Amino acid sequence: MKVTIDQALKKAVDAHRARRFREAESLYRAILSAQPKHPDANHNLGVLAVEVGKPHKALTDLKIALDADRRKTRFWVSYIDALIQAKQVSEASDLLQQAKSIGLADLIPNLVRV
């Protein structure tokens, strides 16, 4: 039985929520091997990296997700937060300004830490 990308993503998210990080990472990577620019798989893989204390590792995946779909506020928030945690405050500030310039200022109120 062949699993669709959507089914694999659901399984990955379920594993992620259950804190089965290795399983979730494996499923996200399987999705990305089929669709390297898949926004949700990249985003969730980046979020997972931040959760396990590796924000530097998260940055590439989160950038790919944001570049793939700049309308998703959570992509902006996750990327900016990872930049802050990776001690790349200047880059986070620049990205926050970009978000504000496209009208996302009210949607990102908790990122004043920059």
Phi, psi and omega in degrees: 000124181275134180266134178281165177301316181297320179293318179296320179296317178299316178297319179296315180296318178299316179295319180299311181298328179277003179065027172267075191296321180296317178297314180299313180300317180299317180291318177300317180294325176296319177297315182291336176290331177273323181223085186303335182256016181301115187298315184289320179295317177297314181300310184293325176295320176295316178300318178300316180300319178297317182300327181265014173084023179237064184297328179298321180293333183285335192300317181297313181296317181293325177293318178300316180299313181296317179296329181284329182207093184280359180273346183273110183303322182297332177293318177298311183299313182297317181293315179298316179298318179296320177299318179297313181295332178275008178065028177255063188296320180299315178296320178297318179297317178299317181292323176298320177297321176299316180299317179297322183292339178255015172092018181262010185303316183288341182270354183235053185287338187269009181257030180286354179298341185298000000 
